[in-house]
Amino acid sequence: MLRKLLFFIYNLKNYRFKVFKFINEYIKLNNSLYQSIENNRAIQKKRLYRLLKHASLNIPYYQEIVREKRINISLDTIFEDIRKFPILTKELLRENWDLLHSDLKYKKYSINTSGGTTGEPVRFIQTRKYKILNECGKIVFNQIGGYYPGNRLVKLWGNEKDILGMSEGFLKPIENKFFRNIFFQNSFKMSNQDLREYIYQINKIKPNTILAYVQSIYEMAKFIRRNGLAVFSPKSIITSAGILTSEMKEYIEDTFNCEVFNRYGSREVSVIGSSCEVSEKIHIN
């Protein structure tokens, strides 16, 4: 209970006390997971219509497309209408950066970048509202994977920017350990000595959940089996940043003696979807 209270206080700092907005968005997203496909499709329809309507009226890039293609956006035909717009690729983002935003002076925002694993990193804008929605998505989909705010988490992660950003300096390690209860391991460092140290840490920390890159946790599982090592069994493992095959899933589950959940996401929009305890099919954020 104390951990959850500290986690809540930590997030209040991040969201500048927009508590009710945060709670409202969390409830809406959490409820949507258990509604029928028809109800969720109706919600999707309305949100998509509002999004495209806003873009066509306010964003120069989309205003030009609407004019050129003479697109009439309608709530009834919104799923067909969106197909008339080009997919927003990284190249289009770079080429049309100045045309893809128009009201930043009225918003509080930050600039983030993609990981750059497929080439030159891409800049993208994240407003405070996005950050609230993003955190709500993380919490809800973490819960699907058996992890709740304040539970002990080991994060075997491979994005150096995230790892350094959350572990450098004097305050970050303190925040992670005492407020967030998160312990980082670097999947860029996976030598035999590193893996032995990571397994020792897992056995000592006894995490509720391990959040890991698919390939990294799979390599750790193979190392454990190869060397006949004992490892603590968390309640769950959530994998991301790669394809989790059925063979890999079974191997990791047998090694750690716990359930493995398959998550799909990206740096640009964070959690996109996740499997659950009932089905391998993906719940969409």
C-alpha positions in Angstrom: 0.0 0.0 0.0 2.9 2.4 0.9 4.5 1.7 -2.5 1.3 2.5 -4.3 0.9 5.7 -2.4 4.5 6.7 -3.2 3.9 5.8 -6.9 0.8 8.0 -7.0 2.7 10.9 -5.4 5.5 10.5 -7.9 3.0 10.7 -10.8 1.3 13.7 -9.4 4.7 15.5 -9.8 4.8 14.3 -13.4 1.3 15.5 -14.3 1.4 18.7 -12.4 -1.6 17.7 -10.3 -4.0 17.0 -13.2 -5.3 14.2 -11.1 -9.0 14.1 -12.2 -8.0 14.2 -15.9 -5.7 11.3 -15.3 -8.2 9.2 -13.4 -11.0 9.9 -16.0 -8.8 8.8 -18.9 -7.7 5.7 -16.9 -11.3 4.7 -16.2 -12.4 5.1 -19.8 -9.5 3.1 -21.2 -9.8 0.4 -18.6 -13.6 0.0 -19.2 -13.1 -0.2 -23.0 -11.1 -3.5 -22.6 -14.2 -5.3 -21.5 -16.8 -3.9 -23.8 -18.1 -5.6 -26.9 -16.4 -5.2 -30.3 -19.4 -3.2 -31.5 -19.2 -0.7 -28.6 -15.5 -0.2 -29.0 -15.9 0.2 -32.7 -18.4 3.0 -32.1 -16.0 4.7 -29.7 -13.2 4.3 -32.3 -15.5 5.8 -35.0 -16.3 8.9 -33.0 -12.7 9.5 -31.9 -11.3 9.0 -35.4 -13.9 11.4 -36.8 -12.9 14.1 -34.3 -9.2 13.6 -35.0 -9.6 13.8 -38.8 -11.9 16.7 -38.5 -9.5 18.6 -36.4 -6.6 17.8 -38.7 -8.4 18.8 -41.8 -9.4 22.2 -40.3 -6.2 23.1 -38.4 -3.2 21.2 -39.8 -1.7 22.6 -43.1 -0.5 19.3 -44.3 -3.9 17.7 -44.0 -5.7 20.8 -45.2 -3.8 20.5 -48.5 -4.6 16.8 -48.9 -8.3 17.5 -48.2 -8.3 20.2 -50.9 -6.4 18.2 -53.5 -8.4 15.0 -53.1 -11.7 16.8 -52.3 -12.3 14.6 -49.3 -15.5 15.1 -47.4 -15.2 13.7 -43.9 -18.3 12.1 -42.5 -19.0 10.2 -39.3 -20.8 7.5 -41.2 -18.0 6.9 -43.7 -15.0 7.7 -41.5 -13.4 4.2 -41.8 -13.4 4.7 -45.6 -12.4 8.3 -45.4 -9.2 7.6 -43.5 -8.0 5.3 -46.3 -7.9 8.3 -48.6 -5.0 9.9 -46.6 -1.4 8.7 -47.1 0.2 6.7 -44.4 2.3 9.0 -42.3 5.8 7.6 -42.8 9.0 8.7 -41.2 10.0 10.3 -44.5 6.8 12.3 -44.7 7.3 13.4 -41.1 10.8 14.7 -41.9 9.7 16.4 -45.2 6.6 18.0 -43.8 7.6 18.8 -40.2 6.6 22.5 -40.4 3.2 21.6 -42.0 2.2 19.0 -39.4 1.6 21.4 -36.5 -0.1 24.8 -36.2 -1.0 25.6 -32.6 2.1 24.7 -30.6 2.3 28.1 -29.1 -0.9 27.4 -27.2 0.2 24.1 -25.9 2.8 22.7 -23.4 4.8 20.1 -25.2 8.2 18.4 -25.6 10.1 17.0 -28.6 10.9 13.3 -28.5 12.8 11.2 -31.1 12.5 7.7 -32.4 15.2 5.1 -31.5 16.8 5.4 -34.9 17.2 1.6 -35.3 16.1 1.7 -38.9 18.0 4.9 -39.9 18.0 8.5 -39.0 15.9 9.3 -35.8 12.6 11.1 -36.4 11.4 14.0 -34.2 7.8 14.0 -32.9 5.8 16.2 -30.6 4.3 15.0 -27.3 1.8 17.3 -25.5 0.9 17.0 -21.8 -2.4 15.4 -22.8 -0.5 12.7 -24.7 1.7 12.0 -21.7 -1.4 11.5 -19.5 -2.9 9.1 -22.1 0.4 7.4 -22.5 0.8 6.7 -18.8 -2.9 5.5 -18.6 -2.2 3.1 -21.4 0.9 1.8 -19.7 -0.9 1.2 -16.4 -3.9 -0.5 -18.0 -1.8 -2.8 -20.2 0.6 -3.5 -17.4 -2.3 -4.7 -15.4 -3.3 -7.1 -18.2 0.2 -8.5 -17.8 -0.2 -8.9 -14.0 1.8 -5.8 -13.0 0.3 -3.0 -10.9 1.7 0.4 -10.0 4.1 0.1 -7.1 4.8 -3.6 -7.6 8.5 -4.6 -7.9 9.6 -4.5 -11.6 12.8 -5.6 -13.3 13.1 -3.9 -16.7 15.6 -5.6 -19.1 15.6 -2.9 -21.7 17.5 -2.1 -24.9 16.8 1.5 -25.6 20.0 3.3 -24.3 18.2 6.7 -24.2 15.6 5.3 -21.9 18.0 3.5 -19.7 20.4 6.4 -19.3 17.5 8.8 -18.8 16.1 6.8 -16.0 19.3 5.8 -14.2 21.8 8.7 -14.5 22.4 11.3 -11.9 21.7 11.3 -8.2 17.9 11.5 -8.0 16.8 9.1 -10.8 18.1 5.9 -9.1 16.4 7.0 -5.8 13.1 7.7 -7.6 13.3 4.3 -9.4 14.0 2.3 -6.3 11.8 4.0 -3.6 9.0 5.7 -5.6 8.6 3.5 -8.7 10.1 0.3 -7.4 11.8 -0.3 -10.8 15.2 -1.9 -11.3 16.9 -1.5 -14.7 19.1 -4.0 -16.6 20.8 -3.1 -19.9 20.1 -5.6 -22.7 23.0 -3.9 -24.6 25.2 -5.6 -22.1 24.6 -9.4 -22.3 27.9 -11.0 -21.8 28.1 -14.2 -19.7 29.2 -12.2 -16.7 26.4 -9.6 -17.2 23.8 -12.4 -17.4 25.0 -14.0 -14.2 24.8 -10.6 -12.5 21.3 -10.0 -13.9 20.1 -13.4 -12.7 21.6 -12.8 -9.3 19.8 -9.4 -9.1 16.5 -11.1 -10.1 16.9 -13.7 -7.3 17.7 -11.0 -4.8 15.0 -8.5 -5.9 12.3 -11.1 -6.4 10.3 -8.9 -8.8 6.5 -9.2 -9.3 7.1 -8.8 -13.1 9.9 -8.7 -15.6 9.5 -6.3 -18.6 11.9 -7.2 -21.3 12.9 -7.1 -24.9 11.8 -10.4 -26.5 15.2 -11.5 -27.7 17.0 -10.4 -24.5 14.8 -12.4 -22.1 14.9 -15.4 -24.5 18.7 -15.3 -24.5 18.7 -15.1 -20.7 16.4 -18.1 -20.5 18.7 -20.1 -22.8 21.7 -19.1 -20.6 19.9 -20.2 -17.4 19.1 -23.6 -19.0 22.6 -24.0 -20.5 24.3 -23.4 -17.1 21.7 -25.2 -14.9 21.0 -22.0 -12.9 18.2 -21.4 -10.5 16.1 -18.3 -11.1 13.2 -16.7 -9.2 9.8 -17.1 -10.8 8.0 -13.7 -11.1 4.2 -13.5 -11.4 4.6 -12.6 -15.0 6.9 -11.6 -17.8 5.9 -8.9 -20.4 7.9 -9.0 -23.7 8.1 -6.2 -26.2 10.3 -4.9 -29.1 10.3 -8.1 -31.2 8.3 -11.0 -32.4 7.4 -13.5 -29.7 7.0 -16.9 -31.4 5.0 -19.6 -29.8 8.3 -21.6 -29.3 10.0 -18.7 -27.6 7.0 -18.0 -25.4 6.9 -21.7 -24.3 10.6 -21.8 -23.6 10.6 -18.6 -21.5 7.5 -19.7 -19.6 9.1 -23.1 -18.8 12.4 -21.5 -17.7 10.9 -18.9 -15.4 7.8 -20.9 -14.5 5.4 -18.0 -15.1 3.1 -16.6 -17.7 4.5 -14.6 -20.6 2.5 -11.7 -22.2 3.1 -10.4 -25.7 3.1 -6.6 -26.0 3.3 -4.5 -29.2 4.3 -0.9 -29.1 6.7 1.8 -30.3 8.6 4.7 -29.0 6.3 7.1 -30.9 3.1 6.0 -29.3 4.2 3.6 -26.6 1.8 0.7 -25.9 -0.3 -0.3 -28.9 -1.6 -3.7 -27.7 -1.1 -6.7 -25.6 -2.2 -10.3 -25.2 -4.0 -11.3 -22.0 -4.3 -14.4 -19.7 -7.3 -15.7 -21.8 -6.0 -15.4 -25.4 -3.0 -14.7 -27.6 -5.1 -12.2 -29.5 -4.1 -8.6 -29.0 -6.1 -6.1 -27.0 -5.7 -2.7 -28.8 -5.0 0.5 -26.9 
